């Protein structure tokens, strides 16, 4: 794998130069934690690297919560997103398979993907609910992103993951090749430490395939038990990096508005005549897990849960899906 290095000072200057030609987003800390923000030159020294994870996922950059899909729009400036963790990046592989399907291509999604340089971030350490490794996803990017970033001893180490990433880094004259084995070994050691933390924190949690088996065979009582505190707010689905259900709403003037929807909302499956297969709370609750661990694996190659843990953190009812799975296992 090809690595290049640049000093943090020169990297910050590079980002500042790019602001004239690109919209740049990166993770910053605010009163609620850290999240992706539109970057100005004053923000550059405060960009967070290698800390998991932004509150919101990458999904919103490519699938807005609400957009008019029939109106004309101006050409968007190219963008750079810095610091995405691998749980978010791996989620894009599922979104790509859905929205870049050769027979049902979503050109709005495609344009945003092609217009974006994605710079991932290797995670140093974990948060309480991180469990990516349990589902076969490593805590550092190896594909899909264009570059991956790792801060080490005042230098920015950039791992090249795509042709677009190589073109980007070749335009930075101060970025030099890395050949020192001890430096690369230090990065591998940090990766191993983070993976060990994930393994120790998630002992007993079944892997993705096993989770699908136990969800498929679970009886009704477990869903009633864990949905008892659910308030149908839909936070789990809307914050998830892979959940992308939407409504297509007709507006006057033959306009259509695409709006994010969630299977946890009452009425999600209601049809003409008032029939609703997911009328009961426990049925809606079960539906989400069936979708992520049973139905999507039957149709798509990438996993539908990347182990980011955001659904646990966002839940008003304090429902922990990992507790549910370990009880079933």
C-alpha positions as CSV (number, residue, x, y, z in Angstrom):
1,X,0.0,0.0,0.0
2,X,1.4,3.4,-1.0
3,X,2.0,6.1,1.7
4,X,3.0,9.7,1.5
5,X,4.0,12.1,4.3
6,X,3.6,15.9,4.8
7,X,4.1,18.1,7.8
8,X,1.0,19.1,9.7
9,X,1.9,22.8,9.0
10,X,2.2,22.3,5.3
11,X,-1.0,20.1,5.2
12,X,-3.0,22.9,6.9
13,X,-1.6,25.3,4.3
14,X,-2.7,23.0,1.6
15,X,-6.3,22.8,2.9
16,X,-6.3,26.6,3.1
17,X,-5.3,26.8,-0.5
18,X,-8.0,24.4,-1.5
19,X,-10.8,26.5,0.0
20,X,-10.6,28.8,-3.0
21,X,-11.6,25.9,-5.4
22,X,-13.5,23.4,-3.2
23,X,-16.1,23.2,-0.4
24,X,-14.2,21.5,2.4
25,X,-16.0,19.6,5.2
26,X,-14.2,18.1,8.2
27,X,-14.9,17.0,11.8
28,X,-14.9,19.7,14.4
29,X,-15.8,19.6,18.1
30,X,-18.8,21.5,19.4
31,X,-20.9,21.5,22.5
32,X,-22.5,18.2,21.6
33,X,-19.4,16.3,20.6
34,X,-17.8,16.2,17.1
35,X,-19.4,16.5,13.8
36,X,-18.8,17.3,10.1
37,X,-18.8,21.1,9.5
38,X,-18.2,23.4,6.6
39,X,-14.6,24.6,7.0
40,X,-13.3,28.1,6.9
41,X,-9.6,29.0,7.2
42,X,-10.0,29.7,10.9
43,X,-11.2,26.2,11.5
44,X,-8.3,24.3,10.0
45,X,-6.1,24.0,13.1
46,X,-9.1,22.6,15.0
47,X,-9.9,19.7,12.6
48,X,-10.1,16.4,14.5
49,X,-8.2,13.5,13.1
50,X,-8.2,9.8,14.1
51,X,-10.8,10.2,16.8
52,X,-14.1,8.2,16.4
53,X,-16.6,9.5,15.3
54,X,-18.7,12.3,14.0
55,X,-22.3,12.4,15.4
56,X,-23.8,12.2,11.9
57,X,-22.8,9.9,9.1
58,X,-21.6,10.5,5.5
59,X,-25.0,9.5,4.2
60,X,-26.3,13.0,4.4
61,X,-23.7,14.3,2.1
62,X,-24.9,12.1,-0.7
63,X,-28.6,11.6,0.2
64,X,-30.0,14.8,1.6
65,X,-32.9,14.6,4.0
66,X,-35.1,16.5,1.5
67,X,-34.5,17.5,-2.1
68,X,-36.6,18.5,-5.1
69,X,-35.7,16.0,-7.8
70,X,-37.4,17.8,-10.7
71,X,-36.2,21.4,-10.3
72,X,-33.1,22.8,-12.1
73,X,-30.0,23.2,-9.9
74,X,-26.7,25.0,-10.2
75,X,-23.5,23.1,-10.7
76,X,-22.1,22.3,-7.3
77,X,-18.5,23.1,-6.5
78,X,-16.2,20.1,-6.0
79,X,-15.9,19.1,-2.3
80,X,-13.5,17.4,0.0
81,X,-14.6,15.6,3.1
82,X,-11.9,15.0,5.6
83,X,-11.8,12.6,8.6
84,X,-14.6,10.0,7.8
85,X,-14.2,6.8,9.9
86,X,-14.3,3.5,8.1
87,X,-17.7,2.6,9.5
88,X,-19.1,5.5,7.4
89,X,-16.9,4.7,4.4
90,X,-17.9,1.1,4.2
91,X,-21.5,2.1,4.4
92,X,-21.1,3.9,1.0
93,X,-20.4,0.5,-0.6
94,X,-24.0,-0.5,0.1
95,X,-25.4,2.9,-1.0
96,X,-23.3,2.7,-4.2
97,X,-24.8,-0.8,-4.9
98,X,-28.3,0.6,-4.4
99,X,-28.1,4.0,-6.0
100,X,-25.6,3.3,-8.8
101,X,-27.4,0.2,-10.0
102,X,-27.0,0.1,-13.8
103,X,-30.8,-0.2,-14.4
104,X,-31.9,2.3,-11.8
105,X,-29.1,4.9,-11.6
106,X,-29.7,7.9,-9.3
107,X,-27.8,10.6,-11.2
108,X,-28.1,13.0,-8.3
109,X,-26.3,10.5,-6.0
110,X,-23.8,9.7,-8.8
111,X,-22.9,13.4,-9.3
112,X,-22.3,13.9,-5.6
113,X,-20.1,10.8,-5.4
114,X,-18.1,11.8,-8.5
115,X,-17.8,15.4,-7.2
116,X,-16.3,14.4,-3.8
117,X,-12.8,13.7,-2.7
118,X,-13.1,11.5,0.4
119,X,-10.3,11.4,2.9
120,X,-10.9,8.8,5.6
121,X,-9.4,8.7,9.0
122,X,-7.8,5.8,10.9
123,X,-9.4,5.4,14.3
124,X,-7.1,5.6,17.3
125,X,-9.1,4.2,20.1
126,X,-12.9,3.4,20.3
127,X,-16.1,4.8,21.7
128,X,-18.4,2.8,24.0
129,X,-20.6,1.4,21.3
130,X,-18.2,0.9,18.4
131,X,-18.3,-2.6,17.1
132,X,-17.2,-2.5,13.5
133,X,-14.8,-5.3,13.8
134,X,-17.5,-7.7,14.9
135,X,-19.0,-7.3,11.4
136,X,-15.7,-7.7,9.5
137,X,-15.0,-4.0,9.1
138,X,-11.6,-2.8,10.2
139,X,-11.2,0.6,12.1
140,X,-9.2,2.1,9.2
141,X,-10.1,2.5,5.5
142,X,-8.6,0.2,2.9
143,X,-10.9,1.0,0.0
144,X,-13.8,3.2,-1.2
145,X,-12.2,6.4,0.2
146,X,-9.6,8.2,-2.0
147,X,-7.1,8.7,0.9
148,X,-6.8,7.8,4.5
149,X,-5.1,10.0,7.0
150,X,-3.0,9.2,10.1
151,X,-1.3,11.8,12.3
152,X,2.1,10.7,13.7
153,X,4.8,12.8,15.4
154,X,3.7,16.1,13.9
155,X,3.4,14.6,10.4
156,X,0.3,13.8,8.3
157,X,0.6,10.3,6.8
158,X,-1.6,9.8,3.8
159,X,-2.5,6.3,2.5
160,X,-3.5,6.3,-1.2
161,X,-6.6,4.2,-1.9
162,X,-7.8,5.3,-5.3
163,X,-6.7,6.8,-8.6
164,X,-8.4,10.0,-7.7
165,X,-6.6,10.0,-4.4
166,X,-3.3,9.6,-6.2
167,X,-4.1,12.5,-8.6
168,X,-4.9,14.6,-5.6
169,X,-1.8,13.9,-3.6
170,X,0.4,14.3,-6.7
171,X,-0.7,17.9,-6.8
172,X,0.8,18.5,-3.4
173,X,4.6,18.9,-4.1
174,X,5.6,18.7,-0.4
175,X,4.1,15.3,0.1
176,X,6.9,12.7,-0.1
177,X,7.0,9.0,-0.3
178,X,7.5,6.9,2.8
179,X,10.0,4.1,2.8
180,X,10.9,3.8,6.5
181,X,9.8,0.4,7.7
182,X,9.8,1.5,11.3
183,X,7.3,4.3,10.5
184,X,5.0,1.9,8.7
185,X,5.3,-0.5,11.6
186,X,4.2,2.2,14.0
187,X,1.0,2.6,12.0
188,X,0.4,-1.1,11.9
189,X,0.9,-1.2,15.7
190,X,-1.7,1.5,16.3
191,X,-4.1,-0.4,14.0
192,X,-3.6,-3.5,16.1
193,X,-4.1,-1.7,19.4
194,X,-7.5,-0.3,18.2
195,X,-8.6,-3.8,16.9
196,X,-7.7,-5.3,20.3
197,X,-9.8,-2.7,22.0
198,X,-12.7,-3.6,19.8
199,X,-12.3,-7.3,20.3
200,X,-12.2,-6.9,24.1
201,X,-15.2,-4.5,24.2
202,X,-17.4,-6.8,22.1
203,X,-16.8,-10.3,23.4
204,X,-19.9,-12.4,23.0
205,X,-21.4,-10.2,20.2
206,X,-22.3,-12.5,17.2
207,X,-20.9,-11.7,13.8
208,X,-23.0,-10.3,11.0
209,X,-24.0,-13.7,9.5
210,X,-24.8,-15.2,12.9
211,X,-26.9,-12.2,13.8
212,X,-29.0,-12.7,10.7
213,X,-29.7,-16.3,11.7
214,X,-30.7,-15.4,15.3
215,X,-32.9,-12.5,14.2
216,X,-34.7,-14.7,11.6
217,X,-35.5,-17.3,14.2
218,X,-36.3,-15.0,17.2
219,X,-39.8,-15.3,18.7
220,X,-42.2,-12.5,19.3
221,X,-41.5,-12.0,23.0
222,X,-38.0,-10.6,22.5
223,X,-39.3,-7.9,20.1
224,X,-42.0,-6.9,22.6
225,X,-39.5,-6.7,25.4
226,X,-37.0,-4.5,23.7
227,X,-39.5,-2.3,21.9
228,X,-41.3,-1.5,25.2
229,X,-39.4,1.8,25.6
230,X,-39.4,2.7,21.8
231,X,-41.1,6.0,21.1
232,X,-41.1,5.6,17.3
233,X,-39.0,8.7,16.8
234,X,-37.0,7.0,14.0
235,X,-33.7,8.3,15.3
236,X,-32.1,4.9,14.9
237,X,-32.9,4.7,11.2
238,X,-32.3,8.4,10.3
239,X,-28.9,8.5,11.9
240,X,-27.8,5.1,10.4
241,X,-25.3,5.3,7.6
242,X,-27.0,2.6,5.6
243,X,-30.8,3.2,6.1
244,X,-32.1,5.2,3.1
245,X,-35.8,4.6,2.8
246,X,-37.5,7.7,1.3
247,X,-40.9,9.1,0.2
248,X,-41.4,10.7,-3.2
249,X,-44.0,13.4,-2.7
250,X,-45.9,15.0,-5.5
251,X,-46.1,18.8,-5.4
252,X,-48.1,21.3,-7.5
253,X,-46.5,22.1,-10.8
254,X,-45.5,18.5,-11.5
255,X,-42.7,18.7,-8.9
256,X,-41.5,15.8,-6.9
257,X,-39.7,16.0,-3.5
258,X,-37.7,13.1,-2.2
259,X,-37.7,13.0,1.6
260,X,-36.0,10.6,4.0
261,X,-38.4,8.2,5.7
262,X,-37.9,5.6,8.4
263,X,-39.5,2.2,9.1
264,X,-40.0,3.1,12.7
265,X,-42.5,5.9,12.0
266,X,-46.1,4.9,12.5
267,X,-47.8,4.6,9.2
268,X,-44.6,3.6,7.3
269,X,-46.3,0.7,5.6
270,X,-49.9,1.9,5.6
271,X,-51.6,1.5,2.3
272,X,-54.9,2.5,0.7
273,X,-57.8,1.3,2.7
274,X,-55.9,1.7,6.0
275,X,-54.2,-1.6,6.1
276,X,-50.8,-1.5,7.9
277,X,-48.6,-4.6,8.2
278,X,-46.4,-2.8,10.7
279,X,-49.2,-1.3,12.8
280,X,-47.9,-2.7,16.1
281,X,-44.8,-1.2,17.7
282,X,-43.0,-4.6,18.1
283,X,-43.6,-5.4,14.4
284,X,-42.0,-2.1,13.3
285,X,-39.2,-2.7,15.7
286,X,-38.5,-6.2,14.4
287,X,-38.8,-5.0,10.8
288,X,-35.7,-2.9,11.0
289,X,-33.5,-5.7,12.2
290,X,-35.0,-8.1,9.6
291,X,-34.1,-5.5,6.9
292,X,-30.6,-5.0,8.1
293,X,-29.6,-8.5,9.0
294,X,-31.8,-10.8,6.9
295,X,-33.4,-9.2,3.8
296,X,-30.5,-6.9,2.7
297,X,-27.9,-9.7,2.9
298,X,-30.2,-11.7,0.5
299,X,-30.0,-9.0,-2.1
300,X,-26.7,-7.0,-1.6
301,X,-23.1,-7.9,-1.1
302,X,-22.0,-5.2,1.5
303,X,-23.2,-5.4,5.1
304,X,-26.2,-3.3,6.0
305,X,-24.8,-2.6,9.5
306,X,-21.2,-1.3,9.8
307,X,-21.1,-1.3,13.6
308,X,-20.9,2.4,14.2
309,X,-23.2,2.3,17.2
310,X,-25.0,5.5,16.4
311,X,-28.4,3.9,16.7
312,X,-27.6,2.9,20.3
313,X,-26.4,6.4,21.1
314,X,-29.3,8.2,19.5
315,X,-32.1,6.1,21.0
316,X,-34.4,8.0,23.4
317,X,-35.6,4.8,24.8
318,X,-32.1,3.6,25.7
319,X,-32.4,0.5,23.6
320,X,-29.1,-1.3,23.0
321,X,-29.3,-3.6,20.0
322,X,-26.1,-5.4,21.0
323,X,-27.7,-6.4,24.3
324,X,-30.6,-7.8,22.3
325,X,-28.3,-9.8,20.0
326,X,-26.2,-11.2,22.9
327,X,-29.4,-12.3,24.7
328,X,-30.6,-14.1,21.6
329,X,-27.2,-15.7,21.1
